[in-house]
C-alpha cells in the first residue's frame, strides 16, 4: 500500500488522491485498519458503513481514472458527528428514546460534503442529547481522549475531535451552541471553527420531525490543519436549500497572513469563570510572541461591561433554545425550582430554570438584552481586529459519569468551581453570533493540549481562520498524541 500519513491535512490527502499517488480505496483501507486498531480503546467512531464507503471510494477512483474530479474532497474518507442525519445510518443523539431512529435522507451538511467528493465512512460519538462537555451516553458508551484515556475529549463533538486527533478520519464536522466545536478542539489539540450564526445550514441536525434549527446553533468544520477549516467552510457555507433561489452567502476574503499592526485584544481570565493558570500562561506566551512580531496588542481587555450578567443571560437563552423537547414533568420541576429560590437568585441552576420556563414575552425581553450586548461588541470591534481568549476554563477533565452536570466541580489552579463555568467562554461570543476559531497553542504540564479561541467580527470567519493559519505556520501546530503513530 502506498505510504501516506493518516495525520495529513485533508487538503494534502485530497491532493495525493488527485495526483494518484494513492487511491481512495487504499486510503479507506488504511483508515479502516487504524479504526480497528485504535478505536476499541477510544470509542470515538461508533458506527461504520464499510460496504457503502468502499462502493463510494471505488466510484471516486473510477471517476478520477476517467479524468473527472467531483470536488475538493474527492475520495477522502471522512466521518461525521452522530447527530447529523445520514440516510440509512442511526441518528440517536445518544439517547435510548431515539435508538431506532434511522433517517431516510441526508442532512444538508452531509449532502454538501458528499457533493464535494468525500467518502463517508461512518459516525462519531456524542453525549446524551448532544448536551454535555463530556462524551458518554447509554447507546454507545464513553469516548476517551487520545492524549489520556482517563480524560474526556469534551463534547458534544467529542467523538469527532478524538477521531481526528488519533488519525482515524480525514475530516469532520461538528455543531456548536455551547462550545461543542470549540471545547473538544481545545481538549484534543485540533482546529475547529464556529461560524457566524446563519452562515451554514443546519438542516438535518434536528430532533426528528423538527425543521427549525436552534437559536445560536451552528455547524462548522473540524480538522488537523487550519488550512482545512477554510476549505470546510467553503463546502458547508450557504443557506437552506429552500432559500438558495433568493440569496447567497459571500464571506469576505481574509487579508494576507501577517500579524504586524493587527489590533489584538487579549482576555486571559474573567470573574465570571476563572481560568486555570496554565492556560493563562500559554496565552501570555502567545501574547509576548505576537508583540515581538509587531502586533498592536492590548492585554486584559473587557469587550462587555458586565460579564457576570452576560453569563446569566446566555444560560437563559441556551436553556430556552434547548427546551422544546423537555417533558411536562421536567418543566414542572423547573417551575418548582424557581418557586423555591429567591427572585434575585443568580447562578447556573436558577438561570437554567428561568430559561426552560420563559414566556414568549420574557424571551423577547432577554433577546433585547442580547442585542444590546451585540452593540457593545460592535463598539469593541471598532477598536480591535481580533479577540484572543480561552476556549474553556481548563484542559481536558477526568471522566465523571455519575455526578449530574450542574453539580460537577472543576479544579482550577487548585481551587474548586462549578464545572458549568466552561459555558461562559462559549456563550461570551456565541450568544451574539460571532465567529470563533480554536487553534492549539501549547500543552499543560500533564501533557494535555491547550487551545486559544480567536474571535472576530460578524462574517469575518476567514479572518479568524487566517490568523489560526498564521499560528500554525509561525507559532504552534497540530501534533499527534503519543502511541498513535
C-alpha positions in Angstrom: 0.0 0.0 0.0 1.4 3.5 -0.9 2.7 5.4 2.1 0.9 8.5 3.3 0.2 10.0 6.7 -3.2 9.5 8.3 -2.5 12.7 10.2 -2.1 14.7 7.0 -4.4 17.7 6.3 -7.5 17.0 4.2 -6.0 19.2 1.5 -2.9 17.0 1.4 -5.0 13.9 1.4 -7.2 15.1 -1.5 -4.1 16.2 -3.4 -2.5 12.8 -3.1 -5.6 11.1 -4.4 -5.9 13.5 -7.3 -2.2 13.0 -8.1 -3.0 9.3 -8.0 -0.1 8.6 -5.6 -2.7 6.8 -3.5 -6.3 5.7 -4.4 -9.4 6.4 -2.4 -9.8 2.7 -1.8 -6.3 2.4 -0.4 -6.8 5.4 1.9 -10.1 4.0 3.1 -8.4 0.7 3.9 -5.7 2.5 5.9 -8.2 4.4 8.0 -10.2 1.2 8.5 -7.1 -0.6 9.8 -6.4 2.3 12.2 -10.0 2.3 13.4 -9.9 -1.4 14.1 -6.6 -1.0 15.9 -7.1 2.2 18.0 -10.9 2.7 18.3 -11.6 -0.1 20.8 -9.8 1.9 23.5 -11.1 5.3 22.3 -14.7 4.6 21.2 -14.7 7.7 19.1 -16.2 6.1 16.0 -19.4 4.4 16.9 -21.0 3.4 13.6 -19.3 2.3 10.3 -20.7 1.6 6.9 -17.7 -0.1 5.3 -19.6 -1.6 2.3 -21.1 1.7 1.4 -17.8 3.6 1.9 -16.0 1.0 -0.3 -18.5 1.4 -3.0 -18.2 5.1 -3.0 -14.4 5.0 -2.9 -14.3 2.7 -5.9 -16.7 5.1 -7.7 -14.4 8.0 -6.9 -11.3 6.2 -8.2 -13.2 5.2 -11.4 -14.2 8.8 -11.9 -10.7 10.0 -11.5 -9.4 7.4 -13.9 -11.7 8.9 -16.5 -10.5 12.4 -15.8 -13.4 13.5 -13.6 -12.9 15.1 -10.2 -16.0 15.7 -8.2 -14.8 18.4 -5.8 -12.2 19.5 -3.3 -12.7 16.4 -1.0 -12.6 13.9 -3.9 -12.1 10.4 -2.5 -11.1 11.5 1.1 -12.6 9.2 3.8 -14.4 11.2 6.5 -16.7 10.7 9.4 -19.5 13.0 10.8 -20.9 13.6 14.2 -23.7 11.2 15.1 -26.4 13.9 15.3 -26.2 14.7 11.6 -28.7 12.8 9.6 -27.3 10.3 7.1 -29.8 8.2 5.2 -29.7 4.6 6.5 -27.5 5.4 9.5 -28.7 5.7 13.1 -29.1 9.2 14.5 -29.8 8.6 18.2 -28.4 11.7 19.8 -27.1 9.3 22.3 -30.5 8.6 23.9 -32.4 5.4 24.1 -35.5 7.3 23.1 -34.1 7.6 19.6 -32.3 4.3 19.5 -34.3 3.1 16.4 -34.2 6.5 14.6 -32.9 5.8 11.1 -33.3 8.9 8.9 -34.4 8.5 5.3 -32.5 11.4 3.9 -29.2 13.2 4.5 -28.8 16.4 6.4 -27.8 19.4 4.3 -24.2 19.5 5.6 -23.7 15.8 4.8 -25.1 16.3 1.2 -22.6 19.2 0.8 -19.7 17.0 1.9 -20.7 14.3 -0.5 -21.2 16.8 -3.3 -17.6 17.9 -2.6 -16.4 14.3 -3.2 -16.0 12.9 0.3 -16.3 9.2 1.1 -18.4 8.9 4.3 -17.2 6.0 6.4 -19.4 6.4 9.4 -20.3 8.4 12.5 -18.6 9.6 15.7 -19.9 9.7 19.3 -21.8 12.4 21.1 -23.1 12.9 24.7 -26.7 12.1 25.6 -29.0 14.6 23.8 -25.8 16.2 22.4 -25.7 18.2 25.6 -22.6 17.8 27.7 -18.9 18.7 27.8 -18.2 15.0 28.3 -19.0 12.4 25.6 -20.8 9.4 27.0 -24.3 8.1 26.5 -26.4 4.9 27.2 -26.5 3.9 23.5 -22.7 3.9 22.6 -20.9 4.4 25.9 -18.0 6.7 26.7 -15.4 8.3 24.4 -11.9 8.8 25.7 -9.3 11.4 25.0 -6.4 10.1 22.9 -4.0 12.2 24.9 -5.1 10.5 28.1 -7.7 7.8 28.2 -8.7 8.8 31.7 -9.8 12.2 30.4 -12.7 13.3 28.3 -12.4 14.7 24.8 -15.1 17.2 25.9 -18.3 17.5 24.0 -20.6 17.5 22.3 -18.4 16.9 19.2 -16.1 14.8 21.4 -16.0 11.7 19.2 -15.2 13.9 16.2 -12.3 15.6 17.9 -10.9 12.4 19.3 -11.1 10.6 15.9 -9.2 13.5 14.2 -6.5 13.7 16.9 -5.9 9.9 16.8 -5.7 9.9 13.0 -8.9 7.8 12.4 -10.5 10.0 9.9 -9.6 12.6 7.3 -12.1 15.4 8.2 -15.0 16.0 10.5 -17.9 18.4 11.1 -19.3 19.4 14.5 -22.1 21.5 15.8 -21.9 24.2 18.4 -24.3 26.1 20.6 -22.4 25.8 23.9 -18.8 25.3 22.8 -19.4 21.9 21.2 -16.9 22.5 18.4 -14.5 24.8 20.3 -14.1 22.9 23.6 -13.4 19.4 22.0 -10.9 21.1 19.7 -9.1 22.7 22.7 -9.1 19.5 24.7 -7.8 17.3 21.8 -5.3 19.7 20.2 -7.0 20.1 16.9 -8.6 23.0 14.9 -12.2 23.9 14.9 -14.3 26.8 13.6 -17.7 28.0 14.9 -19.1 30.1 12.0 -21.0 33.3 12.3 -24.6 32.2 13.1 -26.6 31.6 9.9 -23.7 31.1 7.5 -24.0 27.3 7.3 -27.3 25.4 7.1 -28.0 23.0 10.0 -31.0 21.4 8.3 -31.0 17.7 9.2 -29.3 18.3 12.6 -32.6 18.4 14.4 -34.8 16.3 16.6 -36.7 14.0 14.3 -39.6 15.9 12.6 -38.3 19.4 13.5 -37.5 21.9 10.8 -36.4 24.9 12.7 -32.8 25.0 13.9 -31.8 26.1 17.4 -31.2 29.7 18.3 -27.4 30.2 18.3 -26.8 26.7 16.9 -24.2 26.4 14.1 -22.4 23.7 12.1 -18.7 24.0 11.4 -15.5 22.2 10.2 -13.0 20.4 12.5 -9.6 19.3 11.2 -5.9 18.8 11.9 -4.9 21.9 10.0 -6.2 25.4 9.9 -6.0 25.3 6.2 -8.7 22.7 6.2 -11.1 24.9 8.1 -11.2 27.4 5.2 -11.9 24.5 2.7 -14.5 23.1 5.0 -16.2 26.4 5.4 -16.3 26.8 1.7 -18.0 23.5 1.3 -20.5 24.0 4.1 -21.4 27.7 3.8 -24.8 28.6 2.2 -28.4 29.0 3.1 -31.0 26.2 3.5 -31.9 24.7 0.1 -35.3 26.4 0.2 -33.6 29.8 0.1 -30.9 29.2 -2.5 -33.1 30.7 -5.2 -33.3 34.0 -3.4 -29.9 34.7 -1.7 -26.3 33.7 -1.4 -23.6 34.0 1.2 -20.3 35.6 0.2 -17.8 35.8 3.1 -15.1 38.5 2.9 -11.7 37.2 1.9 -9.0 37.2 4.7 -6.0 39.5 4.5 -2.6 38.0 3.9 -1.3 36.1 6.9 0.7 38.8 8.7 0.2 39.9 12.3 2.2 43.1 12.0 0.0 46.1 13.0 -3.0 43.9 13.8 -5.0 45.3 16.7 -5.4 42.4 19.0 -7.2 42.3 22.4 -6.4 39.5 24.8 -8.7 38.3 27.6 -6.9 35.9 29.9 -9.5 35.4 32.7 -12.8 36.7 33.9 -14.5 37.0 37.3 -17.5 35.0 35.9 -15.3 32.0 35.1 -11.8 31.7 36.4 -9.3 30.2 34.0 -6.5 27.8 35.1 -3.1 29.4 35.3 -1.5 27.0 32.8 -4.0 28.2 30.2 -3.4 31.8 31.1 0.4 31.3 31.0 0.1 29.8 27.5 -1.9 32.9 26.4 0.7 35.1 27.9 3.5 33.4 26.0 1.4 33.8 22.8 0.8 37.5 23.6 4.6 38.0 24.1 5.3 36.4 20.7 2.7 38.5 18.9 4.1 41.7 20.4 7.6 40.7 19.1 6.1 40.2 15.7 4.7 43.8 15.7 1.1 43.2 16.7 -0.6 46.1 18.5 -1.7 44.0 21.5 -3.8 45.1 24.5 -3.9 42.7 27.4 -6.9 42.3 29.8 -9.4 43.9 27.5 -13.1 43.9 28.5 -15.3 43.6 25.5 -18.5 44.0 27.6 -19.2 45.8 30.8 -20.9 43.1 32.9 -19.7 39.6 32.2 -21.5 38.1 35.1 -24.9 39.3 33.9 -24.0 38.3 30.4 -23.3 34.8 31.5 -26.7 34.5 33.2 -28.3 35.9 30.1 -26.6 33.3 27.9 -27.6 30.4 30.2 -31.2 31.5 29.9 -31.0 31.8 26.1 -29.3 28.5 25.9 -31.8 26.6 28.1 -34.7 28.3 26.3 -33.3 27.2 23.0 -33.0 23.6 24.1 -36.3 23.4 25.9 -38.7 22.3 23.1 -38.5 18.6 23.9 -38.5 18.7 27.7 -41.2 16.6 29.2 -44.0 18.2 31.1 -42.5 16.8 34.3 -39.2 18.5 33.6 -40.9 21.8 33.0 -42.8 21.5 36.2 -39.6 20.6 38.1 -38.0 23.8 36.8 -41.1 25.9 37.8 -40.8 24.3 41.3 -37.1 25.2 41.4 -37.9 28.8 40.6 -40.6 29.0 43.3 -38.2 27.6 45.9 -35.5 30.2 45.1 -35.3 33.9 45.9 -36.4 36.1 43.0 -32.9 37.5 42.5 -31.1 34.2 42.8 -28.2 34.0 40.4 -26.2 31.0 39.1 -26.5 28.2 36.6 -29.3 26.3 38.3 -31.6 29.4 38.7 -30.9 30.6 35.1 -31.5 27.1 33.7 -34.9 27.0 35.4 -35.7 30.5 34.1 -34.6 29.7 30.6 -36.7 26.5 30.5 -39.9 28.3 31.6 -39.7 31.6 29.8 -42.9 33.1 28.4 -42.6 34.4 24.9 -42.9 37.9 26.3 -40.0 37.3 28.7 -37.9 35.8 25.9 -38.4 38.9 23.9 -37.0 41.0 26.7 -33.9 38.9 27.2 -33.4 38.8 23.4 -33.4 42.6 23.5 -30.7 42.5 26.2 -28.7 40.1 23.9 -28.8 42.6 21.1 -27.7 45.4 23.4 -24.7 43.2 24.2 -24.2 42.8 20.4 -23.9 46.6 20.2 -21.2 46.6 22.9 -19.3 44.0 20.8 -19.7 46.2 17.7 -18.0 49.1 19.5 -15.2 46.7 20.7 -14.5 45.7 17.1 -14.3 49.4 16.1 -11.0 49.4 18.1 -9.8 45.8 17.6 -9.4 43.4 14.7 -9.5 40.2 16.8 -10.0 39.0 20.4 -7.9 36.1 21.8 -9.4 34.3 24.8 -9.6 30.9 26.4 -11.9 28.2 24.9 -12.5 26.8 28.3 -11.5 27.2 32.0 -9.3 24.1 32.0 -7.7 21.4 29.9 -9.4 18.0 29.4 -11.1 16.9 32.6 -11.3 13.5 34.2 -14.4 11.4 33.3 -17.3 11.8 35.6 -20.4 9.9 34.5 -22.1 9.8 37.9 -22.4 13.4 39.1 -25.2 15.5 37.4 -23.7 18.1 35.2 -24.9 21.0 37.3 -23.3 19.5 40.4 -19.9 18.8 38.9 -16.9 20.7 40.2 -13.7 21.6 38.4 -10.3 22.1 39.9 -8.9 25.4 38.6 -5.4 26.3 39.7 -6.0 24.2 42.9 -9.4 25.6 43.7 -12.9 24.2 43.1 -15.5 26.0 41.0 -18.6 24.9 39.1 -17.8 22.8 36.0 -20.5 24.6 34.2 -18.4 27.7 34.2 -16.8 26.4 31.0 -20.0 27.5 29.3 -19.0 31.2 29.9 -16.3 31.0 27.3 -18.7 29.5 24.8 -21.5 31.9 25.5 -19.5 35.1 25.7 -19.2 35.2 21.9 -21.7 32.6 20.8 -24.8 34.2 22.1 -24.1 37.3 20.0 -23.4 35.1 16.9 -19.7 35.9 16.5 -17.3 33.6 14.5 -14.6 31.8 16.6 -11.7 29.6 15.6 -9.9 27.4 18.1 -6.2 26.6 17.4 -3.7 24.6 19.6 -1.0 26.8 21.2 0.7 24.5 23.8 0.5 21.8 26.4 -0.1 21.6 30.1 2.4 20.1 32.5 0.3 16.9 32.3 0.7 16.8 28.5 -2.8 17.9 27.7 -3.5 20.3 24.8 -4.3 24.0 25.2 -6.1 25.9 22.6 -6.8 29.6 22.0 -10.2 31.0 20.9 -9.8 33.5 18.1 -12.8 35.8 17.8 -13.6 38.2 15.0 -16.4 40.5 13.8 -19.5 39.1 12.2 -18.9 37.4 8.9 -15.1 37.8 9.2 -14.8 34.0 9.5 -12.0 33.8 7.0 -10.1 36.3 9.1 -10.1 34.3 12.3 -9.2 31.2 10.3 -6.4 33.1 8.6 -5.0 34.0 12.0 -5.1 30.3 13.0 -3.2 29.5 9.9 -0.5 32.0 10.8 -0.3 30.5 14.2 0.1 27.0 12.6 2.9 28.2 10.4 4.8 30.5 12.7 4.0 29.6 16.3 2.4 26.2 17.1 0.7 23.4 15.1 -1.0 20.1 15.4 0.9 17.2 16.9 -0.3 13.6 17.1 -0.8 12.1 20.6 1.8 9.5 21.7 1.2 5.9 20.7 -0.9 6.7 17.7 1.8 6.7 15.0 
